């Protein structure tokens, strides 16, 4: 009983300190700073959650629309302050509070399909800044978000965090700002992304200040403070549409990643497991940026040269198809950047996508019907319009080749089976992520050859045109940073022909064909735009043949902008209002993503 009372008393003292901390005197703050860093961090974090809830409550209580706007911005500020920690320790609730205002469809299998309405700040922002505000819906959304913050304030704890978790939190936040934060990804109406990125950096500064005593090298701590201040200054007072994201990533994100690596050494940290992005990188646009083992079930090193070469032999072998007339290379020709140059590949109903960077995603085929490279290979082998073999037949074909038998035994030290065959082909495809484009080499500091127009094009891509809110850097595909767990599906309203006067929606139902979910009609996976200069024609049906046509389609607002009725279009259907120079620069930037090989 006494222990319970003591525990409750300590909890009450903690909660009280949480609420009054912001008003402490200097002397009281000195006492606060003697508390263990993790407890300081929890007080700060929970204070931000509570203040976000209070601001939302004030938003609902206010009758003046300007006051509502003010309280929204205040709530959003406290949310962004909490973001580095919240996104790491409770990704689901972070996503709940920050999801796009789009219908959420979760398809696990035919028996587990969930359709959910969106909640959180992005929904509130769109409601709040409408010409005519739906007060009842707004109130319901604000109550939902406030209740969630109060729940998190009451139930979350940081007491399980170790020093390596703190470093993960910091690195994730740096990458999140660079890859989604400065793009307008989660500020759909206000485009308040630069101010919000400043808030995140301020939060990182506070976290590092709390952990100052952890630094053996005090100069390193001061390097952090100087770099963060420099980043905040660079973000200050800038216009969203003209902000130089190229310089920000190159001179701020990458430099901070360098200091982060030094901090790993200084704190003597050993990480218990690998993450999607390798730990020792200081550049997001390098061949070694991504941990390939995160994207495959293969063990050891799938990129071992002998595995890649064996996979290439299998990839180009026509004897592995039913009639011995086609290979993987028939539809993915190296000289055409692993496409076939056709609107729709023979025997299929869709355009053949490039295999460059194909391994670095979490869904395959245009409709994302398989979740791995190996699964994609099974689909192609079994498809009656492609290889038209069973896996046992495929295995037998390979066993009949003495050269394969000897090579498999040498490379894998195992007898041939269809699993190893798929693994070898997948290894070859995994090797096709070179990061050797002009843009990459400039980001890496190996060249200084980008023209101002090309840099402007990148900034338009990442900003005003909002391309990067679906095609996320550095892969420029739909793999969502920074967890890299999901490849997005989008409905953009691709037309059947180039006709812009009487546009008709293409009749391919896309993702709907997988689970027959009505709300997924016409949805397709977001592909990479790397090497897009060399991979025409474009879209799942090959309707467009030039990059200028692609830019025009998006500038008009996608299918809805062309006059097509689409209830669930995920692409913003307002016109982008790009100038002719911006369109030209956008095309020039996309051409800098062409690899040499």
Wavefront OBJ file of the C-alpha trace (Angstrom):
o trace
v 0.000 0.000 0.000
v 2.785 2.414 0.966
v 4.675 1.565 -2.217
v 1.548 2.278 -4.277
v 1.035 5.635 -2.563
v 4.680 6.528 -3.059
v 4.443 5.589 -6.745
v 1.313 7.705 -7.185
v 2.930 10.617 -5.359
v 5.970 10.480 -7.611
v 3.685 10.340 -10.634
v 1.762 13.388 -9.383
v 4.999 15.311 -8.817
v 6.149 14.400 -12.303
v 2.901 15.516 -13.915
v 2.938 18.727 -11.936
v 6.487 19.508 -13.035
v 5.388 18.780 -16.565
v 2.673 21.438 -16.452
v 4.623 24.203 -14.739
v 8.044 23.761 -16.288
v 7.633 26.557 -18.803
v 7.158 29.089 -15.992
v 10.112 28.022 -13.855
v 12.593 30.588 -12.574
v 16.255 30.362 -13.549
v 17.097 28.807 -10.199
v 14.356 26.233 -10.562
v 15.552 25.410 -14.072
v 19.004 24.704 -12.662
v 17.401 22.121 -10.383
v 15.480 20.712 -13.346
v 18.683 20.289 -15.292
v 20.044 17.947 -12.603
v 17.315 15.453 -13.513
v 18.394 12.549 -15.710
v 18.347 13.445 -19.436
v 15.646 10.917 -20.266
v 13.324 12.339 -17.614
v 13.989 15.861 -18.909
v 13.141 14.691 -22.408
v 9.912 13.088 -21.215
v 8.852 16.262 -19.391
v 9.516 18.331 -22.510
v 7.813 15.839 -24.816
v 4.672 15.461 -22.708
v 4.498 19.214 -22.253
v 4.339 19.585 -26.045
v 1.588 16.950 -26.316
v -0.469 18.642 -23.615
v -0.078 22.103 -25.122
v -1.142 20.790 -28.529
v -4.316 19.425 -26.919
v -5.016 22.709 -25.112
v -4.579 24.720 -28.325
v -7.023 22.429 -30.143
v -9.548 22.804 -27.321
v -9.195 26.598 -27.626
v -9.729 26.302 -31.382
v -13.086 24.631 -30.803
v -14.064 27.084 -28.056
v -13.329 30.149 -30.178
v -16.065 31.663 -32.339
v -13.816 33.948 -34.382
v -12.324 32.352 -37.504
v -9.051 34.276 -37.172
v -8.688 33.030 -33.603
v -9.365 29.507 -34.837
v -6.575 29.934 -37.377
v -4.242 31.185 -34.652
v -4.982 28.269 -32.324
v -4.556 25.804 -35.191
v -1.069 27.144 -35.897
v -0.246 26.978 -32.198
v -1.415 23.351 -31.952
v 0.513 22.491 -35.081
v 3.654 24.102 -33.639
v 3.519 21.933 -30.507
v 2.822 18.884 -32.666
v 5.910 19.611 -34.766
v 7.950 20.088 -31.593
v 6.874 16.628 -30.477
v 7.301 15.102 -33.940
v 10.877 13.738 -33.703
v 10.069 11.697 -30.588
v 6.428 10.869 -31.368
v 7.123 9.656 -34.905
v 9.748 7.282 -33.533
v 8.071 5.846 -30.443
v 4.482 5.689 -31.760
v 4.441 5.743 -35.549
v 0.792 4.670 -35.789
v -0.559 7.540 -33.699
v 1.831 9.982 -35.332
v 0.392 8.932 -38.699
v -3.153 9.188 -37.326
v -2.497 12.815 -36.374
v -0.753 13.687 -39.628
v -2.392 11.686 -42.421
v -3.465 13.197 -45.744
v -7.118 14.065 -46.233
v -7.736 10.969 -48.330
v -9.750 7.804 -47.834
v -7.527 5.210 -46.158
v -7.781 1.680 -47.561
v -5.966 -1.205 -45.881
v -5.924 -4.485 -47.789
v -4.305 -7.352 -45.925
v -6.152 -10.103 -47.780
v -9.630 -10.804 -49.174
v -11.023 -11.297 -45.658
v -9.373 -8.241 -44.087
v -10.092 -5.030 -45.979
v -10.588 -1.849 -43.951
v -11.916 1.483 -45.261
v -11.198 4.408 -42.942
v -11.905 8.123 -43.017
v -8.894 10.351 -42.472
v -8.247 12.260 -39.251
v -5.743 14.735 -37.934
v -4.073 17.994 -38.817
v -4.159 17.809 -42.593
v -7.902 17.191 -42.527
v -8.372 20.048 -40.039
v -6.235 22.372 -42.147
v -8.277 21.751 -45.281
v -11.561 22.204 -43.394
v -10.422 25.302 -41.541
v -9.277 27.203 -44.602
v -12.274 26.488 -46.834
v -14.225 29.527 -48.030
v -17.208 28.135 -46.132
v -16.190 26.213 -43.023
v -18.154 23.074 -42.094
v -18.129 23.811 -38.352
v -19.663 20.504 -37.245
v -17.162 18.375 -39.159
v -14.328 20.652 -38.045
v -15.383 20.359 -34.408
v -15.531 16.575 -34.640
v -12.064 16.382 -36.184
v -10.557 18.759 -33.609
v -12.072 16.798 -30.707
v -10.647 13.593 -32.186
v -7.146 15.077 -32.432
v -7.302 16.686 -28.975
v -8.487 13.421 -27.424
v -5.627 11.594 -29.091
v -3.067 14.060 -27.705
v -4.491 13.702 -24.193
v -4.403 9.926 -24.511
v -0.763 10.045 -25.617
v 0.113 12.485 -22.834
v -1.335 10.117 -20.272
v -0.031 6.816 -21.611
v 3.259 7.293 -23.429
v 6.553 6.809 -21.679
v 10.114 7.321 -22.830
v 11.683 5.289 -20.063
v 12.617 2.454 -22.428
v 14.784 4.717 -24.596
v 18.550 4.218 -24.692
v 21.231 6.470 -26.148
v 21.081 4.731 -29.523
v 17.342 5.458 -29.693
v 18.071 9.151 -29.196
v 20.427 9.068 -32.170
v 17.811 7.273 -34.267
v 15.276 9.954 -33.338
v 17.671 12.704 -34.424
v 18.621 11.085 -37.724
v 15.031 10.273 -38.634
v 14.054 13.880 -37.986
v 16.858 15.243 -40.178
v 15.863 12.937 -43.038
v 12.147 13.593 -42.568
v 12.634 17.345 -42.925
v 14.744 16.905 -46.069
v 12.590 14.288 -47.800
v 9.048 15.293 -46.811
v 9.099 18.312 -44.510
v 10.316 20.949 -46.966
v 8.139 19.583 -49.796
v 4.744 20.594 -48.410
v 3.895 16.924 -47.877
v 1.912 17.564 -44.670
v 0.892 21.211 -45.067
v -1.509 20.908 -47.998
v -3.172 24.343 -47.839
v -0.829 26.703 -46.029
v 2.456 25.297 -47.382
v 3.856 26.267 -43.984
v 6.566 23.658 -44.349
v 9.613 25.872 -43.881
v 8.399 27.355 -40.600
v 7.453 23.897 -39.386
v 10.880 22.563 -40.366
v 12.408 25.295 -38.202
v 10.313 24.048 -35.284
v 11.606 20.505 -35.807
v 15.183 21.773 -35.835
v 14.500 23.737 -32.639
v 13.236 20.518 -31.067
v 16.430 18.710 -32.116
v 18.467 21.492 -30.548
v 16.597 21.021 -27.271
v 17.130 17.244 -27.368
v 20.856 17.665 -27.937
v 21.020 20.262 -25.157
v 19.451 17.781 -22.764
v 22.103 15.240 -23.755
v 25.038 17.656 -23.683
v 26.657 15.745 -20.831
v 26.754 12.652 -23.081
v 29.367 14.284 -25.335
v 32.971 13.436 -24.631
v 34.060 15.917 -27.275
v 32.481 19.257 -26.360
v 33.554 20.746 -29.686
v 31.324 18.199 -31.370
v 28.376 19.376 -29.295
v 29.094 22.970 -30.316
v 29.328 21.844 -33.959
v 25.792 20.502 -33.587
v 24.532 23.783 -32.147
v 26.197 25.812 -34.884
v 24.920 23.555 -37.667
v 21.357 23.587 -36.375
v 21.410 27.361 -35.958
v 22.742 27.658 -39.507
v 19.908 25.444 -40.792
v 17.283 27.446 -38.902
v 18.705 30.680 -40.322
v 18.624 29.229 -43.837
v 14.946 28.304 -43.393
v 13.974 31.681 -41.958
v 12.012 34.159 -44.015
v 12.062 32.103 -47.195
v 9.238 31.771 -49.708
v 7.954 28.217 -50.160
v 7.976 28.366 -53.963
v 11.488 29.805 -54.307
v 13.249 28.052 -51.412
v 16.529 26.430 -52.478
v 16.027 22.814 -51.432
v 19.083 21.689 -53.367
v 21.392 23.789 -51.206
v 19.488 22.937 -48.033
v 19.924 19.186 -48.504
v 23.497 19.435 -49.711
v 24.773 22.001 -47.219
v 22.571 21.327 -44.203
v 21.092 17.815 -44.199
v 24.271 16.144 -45.383
v 26.529 18.133 -43.059
v 24.263 17.253 -40.130
v 24.478 13.571 -41.093
v 28.262 13.883 -40.971
v 28.090 15.306 -37.439
v 25.632 12.549 -36.527
v 28.176 9.910 -37.540
v 30.826 11.600 -35.437
v 28.370 11.550 -32.531
v 27.890 7.792 -32.900
v 31.629 7.402 -32.362
v 31.776 9.974 -29.561
v 28.940 8.333 -27.638
v 30.458 4.886 -28.311
v 27.177 3.582 -29.698
v 26.639 0.116 -31.139
v 23.315 -0.313 -32.872
v 21.404 -3.568 -32.212
v 20.193 -3.921 -35.812
v 20.362 -2.252 -39.206
v 17.839 0.216 -40.585
v 16.689 0.920 -44.183
v 19.368 3.609 -44.511
v 22.888 2.525 -43.657
v 24.425 4.123 -40.584
v 27.726 5.351 -41.976
v 26.329 7.392 -44.857
v 26.619 11.178 -44.987
v 24.769 11.552 -48.286
v 21.250 10.492 -49.248
v 22.089 10.125 -52.933
v 24.795 7.447 -52.967
v 24.888 3.807 -54.024
v 25.499 2.748 -50.410
v 22.728 4.898 -48.923
v 20.230 2.050 -48.628
v 20.632 -1.238 -46.784
v 19.608 -3.711 -49.493
v 18.968 -6.478 -46.939
v 16.029 -4.449 -45.622
v 14.320 -4.992 -48.982
v 14.808 -8.753 -49.281
v 14.475 -11.928 -47.252
v 17.801 -13.149 -48.598
v 20.528 -13.675 -46.055
v 24.165 -12.707 -46.268
v 25.075 -10.435 -49.188
v 22.630 -10.630 -52.112
v 24.890 -8.290 -54.108
v 27.901 -10.610 -54.140
v 29.326 -10.396 -57.664
v 28.968 -14.103 -58.404
v 25.255 -14.014 -57.425
v 24.652 -10.955 -59.604
v 26.367 -12.554 -62.622
v 24.452 -15.798 -62.199
v 21.230 -13.822 -61.944
v 22.097 -11.950 -65.139
v 22.557 -15.250 -67.007
v 19.134 -16.424 -65.870
v 17.582 -13.033 -66.626
v 18.716 -13.239 -70.255
v 17.986 -16.962 -70.797
v 15.094 -17.624 -73.214
v 15.121 -21.360 -72.498
v 13.415 -20.646 -69.179
v 10.115 -19.786 -70.877
v 7.536 -22.302 -72.121
v 8.299 -21.898 -75.836
v 11.911 -20.898 -75.228
v 11.306 -17.633 -77.056
v 11.347 -14.959 -74.351
v 13.410 -14.040 -71.317
v 13.126 -11.353 -68.656
v 15.328 -9.261 -70.943
v 12.720 -9.412 -73.713
v 10.577 -6.844 -71.893
v 13.394 -5.225 -69.932
v 16.117 -4.418 -72.441
v 19.338 -3.031 -71.013
v 19.840 -0.686 -73.968
v 16.387 0.797 -73.274
v 17.137 1.223 -69.573
v 15.383 -2.055 -68.803
v 12.119 -1.194 -70.550
v 10.969 -2.304 -74.009
v 10.056 1.063 -75.528
v 6.465 -0.042 -76.214
v 3.211 1.395 -74.898
v 2.221 -2.067 -73.689
v 4.428 -5.120 -73.575
v 3.449 -8.124 -75.757
v 1.106 -10.464 -73.913
v 0.336 -7.858 -71.232
v -2.042 -4.936 -70.833
v 0.446 -2.472 -69.364
v 3.649 -0.604 -70.002
v 6.899 -2.308 -69.031
v 8.485 -0.328 -66.162
v 12.215 0.150 -65.765
v 14.049 -2.241 -63.455
v 16.459 0.476 -62.371
v 15.940 0.961 -58.610
v 13.134 -1.614 -58.711
v 14.556 -3.403 -55.674
v 14.186 -0.301 -53.496
v 10.444 -0.389 -52.953
v 7.781 -2.318 -51.052
v 5.440 -3.338 -53.845
v 5.770 -4.655 -57.393
v 3.884 -4.435 -60.678
v 1.774 -1.385 -61.505
v -0.996 -2.656 -59.228
v 1.380 -3.642 -56.387
v 0.061 -7.192 -56.351
v 3.276 -8.719 -55.010
v 5.430 -7.623 -52.112
v 8.878 -8.802 -53.170
v 11.142 -9.190 -56.174
v 11.036 -12.929 -55.730
v 7.237 -12.842 -55.724
v 7.275 -10.767 -58.906
v 9.423 -13.423 -60.578
v 6.918 -16.132 -59.564
v 4.113 -14.131 -61.165
v 6.007 -13.772 -64.445
v 6.963 -17.459 -64.524
v 3.382 -18.611 -63.889
v 1.702 -16.086 -66.192
v 0.314 -17.897 -69.285
v 1.016 -14.800 -71.387
v 4.651 -14.654 -70.284
v 6.831 -17.608 -69.225
v 3.864 -19.986 -68.744
v 5.731 -22.466 -66.548
v 5.271 -23.896 -63.093
v 8.053 -23.334 -60.592
v 8.866 -27.047 -60.814
v 9.164 -26.715 -64.593
v 11.471 -23.735 -64.169
v 13.625 -25.708 -61.771
v 13.825 -28.630 -64.214
v 14.877 -26.338 -67.075
v 17.770 -25.014 -65.012
v 18.778 -28.501 -63.832
v 19.078 -29.585 -67.467
v 21.891 -27.072 -67.969
v 25.198 -28.472 -66.673
v 26.743 -25.018 -66.526
v 23.975 -23.846 -64.203
v 24.348 -26.921 -61.993
v 28.049 -26.242 -61.501
v 27.609 -22.491 -61.026
v 24.826 -22.797 -58.458
v 26.881 -25.268 -56.458
v 29.845 -22.882 -56.535
v 27.870 -19.731 -55.685
v 25.377 -21.071 -53.138
v 27.001 -24.347 -52.074
v 23.550 -25.897 -52.489
v 21.623 -27.948 -54.964
v 19.423 -26.031 -57.402
v 15.842 -25.315 -56.410
v 13.345 -22.761 -57.631
v 13.868 -20.593 -54.536
v 17.574 -20.193 -55.335
v 16.747 -19.443 -58.979
v 14.462 -16.606 -57.905
v 17.056 -15.355 -55.422
v 19.733 -15.180 -58.115
v 17.527 -13.255 -60.556
v 16.521 -10.917 -57.724
v 20.198 -10.315 -56.913
v 20.785 -9.111 -60.460
v 17.845 -6.705 -60.258
v 19.073 -5.506 -56.862
v 22.349 -4.516 -58.485
v 20.571 -2.025 -60.761
v 20.618 0.929 -58.351
v 23.787 2.775 -59.362
v 23.109 6.357 -58.164
v 25.463 7.566 -60.905
v 23.324 10.232 -62.540
v 24.487 13.785 -63.034
v 22.262 14.861 -60.164
v 23.684 12.199 -57.826
v 27.281 13.070 -58.664
v 26.596 16.724 -57.910
v 24.867 15.854 -54.642
v 27.882 13.697 -53.775
v 30.245 16.600 -54.478
v 32.044 14.675 -57.211
v 30.920 17.151 -59.862
v 29.811 20.759 -59.975
v 28.059 20.574 -63.330
v 24.390 21.284 -62.638
v 23.129 24.378 -64.395
v 21.024 26.913 -62.535
v 18.033 25.862 -64.632
v 18.489 22.228 -63.578
v 18.740 23.256 -59.918
v 15.653 25.417 -60.355
v 13.892 22.394 -61.813
v 14.742 20.310 -58.753
v 13.411 23.052 -56.506
v 10.174 23.239 -58.524
v 9.888 19.432 -58.304
v 10.376 19.507 -54.533
v 8.254 22.608 -53.966
v 5.731 24.431 -56.117
v 4.902 21.489 -58.412
v 4.576 19.155 -55.385
v 5.977 16.233 -57.382
v 8.019 15.141 -54.359
v 4.907 14.629 -52.237
v 4.377 11.409 -54.250
v 7.782 10.802 -55.866
v 9.896 10.974 -52.721
v 13.602 11.762 -52.934
v 16.155 10.232 -53.064
v 14.560 7.335 -54.991
v 11.921 9.568 -56.591
v 9.391 6.751 -56.312
v 6.471 6.114 -53.955
v 8.482 4.563 -51.106
v 7.536 6.780 -48.157
v 10.360 8.178 -46.001
v 11.601 7.758 -43.345
v 10.333 4.345 -42.323
v 10.412 3.120 -45.957
v 7.740 0.535 -45.166
v 5.145 1.423 -47.781
v 5.098 2.077 -51.519
v 2.145 4.334 -52.212
v -0.708 3.799 -54.647
v -2.253 6.871 -56.253
v -5.233 7.742 -58.417
v -4.139 10.476 -60.823
v -6.687 9.960 -63.603
v -4.585 8.800 -66.556
v -6.547 9.280 -69.803
v -6.917 6.751 -72.580
v -5.495 9.126 -75.218
v -3.662 12.438 -75.395
v -6.892 14.302 -76.163
v -7.185 17.179 -73.667
v -10.515 18.535 -74.964
v -12.686 15.453 -74.475
v -10.507 13.348 -72.206
v -11.706 9.837 -71.332
v -10.339 7.853 -68.394
v -8.266 4.807 -69.291
v -10.334 1.678 -68.591
v -7.590 -0.241 -66.731
v -8.948 -0.613 -63.168
v -5.473 -0.974 -61.633
v -5.361 -2.026 -57.989
v -9.077 -2.888 -58.056
v -8.182 -6.052 -59.945
v -6.276 -7.433 -56.955
v -8.883 -7.318 -54.147
v -11.950 -5.875 -55.933
v -12.076 -2.988 -53.471
v -14.371 -0.366 -55.012
v -12.393 2.520 -53.528
v -9.239 1.285 -55.253
v -10.452 1.585 -58.842
v -7.842 3.188 -61.149
v -5.147 3.263 -58.447
v -1.570 2.503 -59.515
v 1.784 2.349 -57.775
v 3.934 5.465 -57.935
v 6.973 4.566 -60.113
v 10.455 6.035 -59.971
v 11.245 8.926 -62.286
v 14.936 8.050 -62.250
v 16.075 7.523 -65.855
v 12.735 8.867 -67.045
v 14.431 10.557 -70.004
v 15.221 7.094 -71.399
v 12.081 5.144 -70.494
v 9.295 6.548 -72.704
v 6.426 5.973 -73.261
v 4.974 6.901 -69.869
v 2.134 5.920 -67.520
v 0.800 2.394 -67.069
v -0.778 2.550 -70.547
v 2.055 4.347 -72.327
v -0.253 7.215 -73.306
v 2.391 9.955 -73.143
v 5.588 9.966 -75.172
v 7.373 13.127 -73.993
v 8.272 14.639 -70.650
v 6.598 17.871 -71.732
v 3.289 16.003 -72.041
v 3.759 14.557 -68.564
v 4.389 17.989 -67.063
v 1.350 19.401 -68.863
v -0.870 16.616 -67.474
v 0.150 17.362 -63.886
v 0.039 21.118 -64.408
v -3.621 20.819 -65.470
v -4.526 18.887 -62.304
v -4.464 15.312 -63.569
v -7.633 13.576 -64.711
v -9.999 15.906 -62.853
v -8.181 18.871 -64.360
v -8.876 17.366 -67.786
v -12.576 17.167 -66.977
v -12.746 13.516 -65.918
v -15.025 12.832 -62.943
v -13.035 11.033 -60.212
v -14.306 10.888 -56.650
v -11.106 9.555 -55.097
v -8.356 11.282 -57.104
v -5.352 11.589 -54.790
v -3.487 14.039 -57.008
v -4.421 17.651 -56.155
v -6.716 18.671 -58.991
v -6.115 22.414 -58.792
v -3.908 23.745 -61.553
v -0.250 24.118 -60.572
v 0.041 27.345 -62.573
v 3.629 26.624 -63.537
v 5.227 29.192 -65.782
v 6.767 28.141 -69.095
v 10.242 28.574 -67.582
v 9.300 26.384 -64.592
v 7.997 23.671 -66.901
v 11.191 23.780 -68.950
v 13.375 23.673 -65.836
v 11.357 20.762 -64.448
v 12.057 18.736 -67.587
v 15.740 19.681 -67.459
v 15.963 18.458 -63.861
v 14.336 15.121 -64.669
v 16.938 14.571 -67.378
v 19.712 14.938 -64.774
v 18.439 11.680 -63.201
v 19.729 9.626 -66.138
v 22.346 7.075 -65.046
v 25.420 6.131 -67.039
v 26.171 2.410 -67.093
l 1 2 3 4 5 6 7 8 9 10 11 12 13 14 15 16 17 18 19 20 21 22 23 24 25 26 27 28 29 30 31 32 33 34 35 36 37 38 39 40 41 42 43 44 45 46 47 48 49 50 51 52 53 54 55 56 57 58 59 60 61 62 63 64 65 66 67 68 69 70 71 72 73 74 75 76 77 78 79 80 81 82 83 84 85 86 87 88 89 90 91 92 93 94 95 96 97 98 99 100 101 102 103 104 105 106 107 108 109 110 111 112 113 114 115 116 117 118 119 120 121 122 123 124 125 126 127 128 129 130 131 132 133 134 135 136 137 138 139 140 141 142 143 144 145 146 147 148 149 150 151 152 153 154 155 156 157 158 159 160 161 162 163 164 165 166 167 168 169 170 171 172 173 174 175 176 177 178 179 180 181 182 183 184 185 186 187 188 189 190 191 192 193 194 195 196 197 198 199 200 201 202 203 204 205 206 207 208 209 210 211 212 213 214 215 216 217 218 219 220 221 222 223 224 225 226 227 228 229 230 231 232 233 234 235 236 237 238 239 240 241 242 243 244 245 246 247 248 249 250 251 252 253 254 255 256 257 258 259 260 261 262 263 264 265 266 267 268 269 270 271 272 273 274 275 276 277 278 279 280 281 282 283 284 285 286 287 288 289 290 291 292 293 294 295 296 297 298 299 300 301 302 303 304 305 306 307 308 309 310 311 312 313 314 315 316 317 318 319 320 321 322 323 324 325 326 327 328 329 330 331 332 333 334 335 336 337 338 339 340 341 342 343 344 345 346 347 348 349 350 351 352 353 354 355 356 357 358 359 360 361 362 363 364 365 366 367 368 369 370 371 372 373 374 375 376 377 378 379 380 381 382 383 384 385 386 387 388 389 390 391 392 393 394 395 396 397 398 399 400 401 402 403 404 405 406 407 408 409 410 411 412 413 414 415 416 417 418 419 420 421 422 423 424 425 426 427 428 429 430 431 432 433 434 435 436 437 438 439 440 441 442 443 444 445 446 447 448 449 450 451 452 453 454 455 456 457 458 459 460 461 462 463 464 465 466 467 468 469 470 471 472 473 474 475 476 477 478 479 480 481 482 483 484 485 486 487 488 489 490 491 492 493 494 495 496 497 498 499 500 501 502 503 504 505 506 507 508 509 510 511 512 513 514 515 516 517 518 519 520 521 522 523 524 525 526 527 528 529 530 531 532 533 534 535 536 537 538 539 540 541 542 543 544 545 546 547 548 549 550 551 552 553 554 555 556 557 558 559 560 561 562 563 564 565 566 567 568 569 570 571 572 573 574 575 576 577 578 579 580 581 582 583 584 585 586 587 588 589 590 591 592 593 594 595 596 597
